[in-house]
Amino acid sequence: MIAGDAINIIAGERDGKLALCASPTCQAAFFDTSQSRNSRWCDMNTCGNLQKKARFNAHRRKNLGISRMSLKCSLSI
């Protein structure tokens, strides 16, 4: 897949840039043909979804911990 993309780039048949997946478990090379050329993941349905889900859950756990602490503090007063 990468070799085919490289041939198309050299031949001028495709416009885009070569990028590495931002997922620490993947880091595959992919050809970014998005309009802004700033895609972070090789596939949004796998790597992108997993990373966004992990970030959401971490943020949610952090906020739940803070809200529970403030609730305990207000109940003990």
C-alpha positions as CSV (number, residue, x, y, z in Angstrom):
1,M,0.0,0.0,0.0
2,I,2.8,2.5,0.9
3,A,4.8,1.5,-2.1
4,G,1.8,2.1,-4.4
5,D,1.2,5.5,-2.8
6,A,4.8,6.4,-3.2
7,I,4.7,5.6,-6.9
8,N,1.6,7.7,-7.3
9,I,3.2,10.6,-5.5
10,I,6.4,10.5,-7.6
11,A,4.3,10.2,-10.8
12,G,2.3,13.2,-9.7
13,E,-1.0,11.4,-9.7
14,R,-1.8,12.1,-6.1
15,D,-1.6,15.2,-4.0
16,G,-0.9,14.8,-0.3
17,K,1.8,14.0,2.2
18,L,3.3,11.0,3.9
19,A,2.6,10.9,7.6
20,L,2.9,8.6,10.6
21,C,0.0,7.4,12.7
22,A,-0.1,9.2,16.1
23,S,-1.3,6.1,17.9
24,P,1.5,4.8,20.1
25,T,0.4,1.2,19.4
26,C,0.3,1.6,15.6
27,Q,2.6,4.3,14.1
28,A,2.0,3.0,10.6
29,A,2.9,5.2,7.7
30,F,0.0,6.5,5.6
31,F,-0.7,8.9,2.8
32,D,-2.7,11.9,4.0
33,T,-5.0,13.1,1.3
34,S,-7.2,15.2,3.5
35,Q,-7.9,18.8,2.5
36,S,-5.9,20.3,5.3
37,R,-3.1,17.6,5.3
38,N,-3.2,17.3,9.1
39,S,-4.7,13.8,9.7
40,R,-3.3,12.2,12.8
41,W,-4.3,8.6,12.4
42,C,-4.0,6.0,9.7
43,D,-7.6,5.0,10.1
44,M,-10.2,6.9,12.0
45,N,-12.3,3.8,12.6
46,T,-9.5,2.0,14.5
47,C,-6.6,4.1,15.7
48,G,-8.4,7.5,15.8
49,N,-11.5,6.1,17.6
50,L,-9.4,4.3,20.2
51,Q,-7.3,7.4,20.9
52,K,-10.3,9.7,21.1
53,K,-12.2,7.2,23.3
54,A,-9.2,6.9,25.7
55,R,-8.8,10.7,26.0
56,F,-12.5,11.1,26.6
57,N,-12.6,8.4,29.3
58,A,-9.5,9.9,31.0
59,H,-11.1,13.3,31.0
60,R,-14.3,11.9,32.3
61,R,-12.6,10.0,35.1
62,K,-10.7,13.2,36.1
63,N,-13.9,15.3,36.2
64,L,-15.9,12.6,38.1
65,G,-13.1,12.4,40.7
66,I,-13.2,16.2,41.2
67,S,-17.0,16.4,41.4
68,R,-17.1,13.5,43.9
69,M,-14.5,15.3,46.1
70,S,-16.4,18.5,46.1
71,L,-19.6,16.7,46.9
72,K,-18.0,15.0,49.9
73,C,-16.6,18.3,51.1
74,S,-20.0,20.0,50.9
75,L,-21.7,17.1,52.7
76,S,-19.2,17.1,55.5
77,I,-19.6,20.8,56.3
